[in-house]
Amino acid sequence: MSNEEFTRLRIKDLHYDSITSMYFLEFLGKGNKRRQIPLKEKGMNSIRMFRSARGIEDIDAAQGVDPLLKTHTVSAYSPSYLSQYLTKAIKESGLPF
C-alpha cells in the first residue's frame, strides 16, 4: 500500500468478514484496481487506540466518509505530512534505521 493510498482511506473502506472473523481494507489502488488488505486484530486495536488518543469517535460511530486516521487538527493526513510524522517518530524512537 502506498503512502497516498493509506492517507486516502476512509471509514467506509474498512470491512468485517464474518466468515473469517477478520477486518480488511478495500480500496481503489494504482490503476483503479480494487485491492483488499487483511487487518490482524493488533492492527485494528492500533487504529482504535490511535483514534481514541486523538479524541476521535470510535470507528463504529464514525461517518463512512470520515478519514480512517486523522491528524491532531482532526483532518485527513496528507502523504507529505504522514511521511514527516513517521520520520520524526522513528528518529525519536532511537531505533537504528
N, C-alpha and C positions, 0 to 999 in steps of 0.2 A: 504494500500500500504506500503510495507516495504521500509526501507531506501535504500537498494540495488536496488530495483525496481525503486525508484524515481531517483537515480543517473544515471541509465541506460537509462532514457528517452531521445529520440531524437526528432527532429522537425517532422519527419515522423510519430511519434506516436500521434501527435495532429491532430484531425479531426474536421470538422464542419458538423453538421447535419442541412441541410436547412429546414427540416420539423419542428424541434423543435426550430430552430434558436439558437442552443447551441453548444459549443465546448465540446469535450470529448477526453480523453486519451485512447488509445487502445494499449495494450502491452501484452507480454507473462509474466505471473506471475509464482508463485511457481507451480511446477509440469507441466510446459509448458502449462498451461491453459491460454487461451486468456481472458483478462479482459478489461472491459470498465468502465471508471470512468468519470462521467459528471463534467464539469467545469462551475461554475457560472461565470457571467460577471465579478465579482470582482476578481475571480481567474485569469481570462485571463488578466485583466488590471494589476494585480500584476506581472504576468510573463512579460508582455510588459514593465512595468516600471523597473523591475529588469534588463532586457536586455539593456534597454536604459541607465540606470545608469552605467552599465558596459561598455558602448560604443560598444555594440554588435548590429549587424544589426537586424532589425525588423524580426519577425517570417516569414512574407510574403516574405522577400528577402533571407532568410537563406536556406542553403542546407539541404535536408532531413536527411542526416546522422549526421548533427551537433548536439551536445548536446543541449537539451532544455534550461538548465541553465548552466552557465559557471562560473568558479572562476575568480578572478582578473587577473590570468595569461592566461585567455581565454581557459582553458582546462576543461574537464568534472570534476565534483565533484567526489571524491571517497566517499564511505559510511563513513569512519572514519573522513575524512576532514569535511564532511557535519555535522556530529554529533558534532564535536568540534566547528564548526562555529555557530551552533544553540545554543549550551550550553553557549558559550560566549555571544551571543546576548541576551539570556534570562537573564543571570546574570547582564548584563549591563542595561537591561530594568528596573530593580528594582521591577519587579512584584513578588509577593510571589508564589513560587513553592515548 
